[in-house]
């Protein structure tokens, strides 16, 4: 097996932060847990992942400001 090359621009920190998710299409929403985050991205554990390319808003611990982003990777049933 070939080692995977890290493609992230910045290192991520490990978290366990509850979050509220809102898809900007207004079609879905939900909750989850941010498991890691950097200045350029995060990974959200959720039972209802969005689709790749979907825009969404993340509110950590239900706080403002919200973080806007776009889904780049999905692991079905995980996040």
C-alpha positions in Angstrom: 0.0 0.0 0.0 1.3 3.4 -1.0 1.5 6.1 1.8 -1.0 8.9 1.4 0.6 12.4 0.9 -0.9 15.1 3.2 -2.4 17.7 0.9 -3.7 20.2 3.5 -2.1 23.7 3.6 -2.2 23.8 7.4 -2.2 21.3 10.2 -5.5 20.5 11.9 -6.2 20.5 15.6 -8.2 17.8 17.2 -11.5 18.9 18.7 -14.7 17.4 20.0 -17.1 20.4 19.6 -20.9 20.1 19.1 -22.1 21.9 16.0 -25.3 22.9 14.2 -25.3 22.5 10.4 -27.5 24.4 7.9 -27.3 23.6 4.2 -27.5 26.9 2.3 -30.0 25.4 -0.1 -32.4 25.3 2.8 -33.2 21.7 2.2 -31.5 20.1 5.1 -29.9 20.8 8.5 -28.7 18.8 11.4 -26.2 18.5 14.1 -22.9 16.8 14.6 -19.5 17.1 16.2 -16.4 18.9 14.7 -13.6 16.4 15.2 -10.8 18.5 13.7 -10.3 22.0 12.3 -7.8 24.3 10.7 -8.0 27.7 9.2 -9.0 26.2 5.9 -11.3 23.3 6.8 -12.8 21.0 9.3 -14.3 17.5 9.6 -17.8 17.1 11.0 -19.0 13.8 12.3 -22.8 13.5 11.5 -25.3 10.8 10.7 -26.6 12.8 7.8 -23.7 14.1 5.7 -24.2 16.7 2.9 -23.3 15.9 -0.7 -19.9 16.9 -2.2 -20.2 20.4 -3.5 -23.0 21.5 -1.2 -22.6 24.9 0.5 -23.3 24.9 4.2 -23.1 27.0 7.4 -21.6 25.6 10.6 -22.3 27.1 14.0 -19.9 25.7 16.6 -21.7 25.2 20.0 -24.6 27.1 18.6 -22.5 30.3 18.7 -22.2 33.2 16.3 -20.3 33.9 14.1 -21.2 31.2 11.7 -18.7 29.5 9.4 -19.6 29.1 5.7 -18.0 26.4 3.6 -18.4 23.9 0.9 -18.3 20.1 1.3 -15.1 18.6 -0.3 -15.2 15.0 1.1 -17.9 12.7 2.4 -17.6 9.4 4.3 -21.2 8.0 4.2 -22.8 7.4 7.7 -19.7 9.1 9.3 -19.3 12.7 8.1 
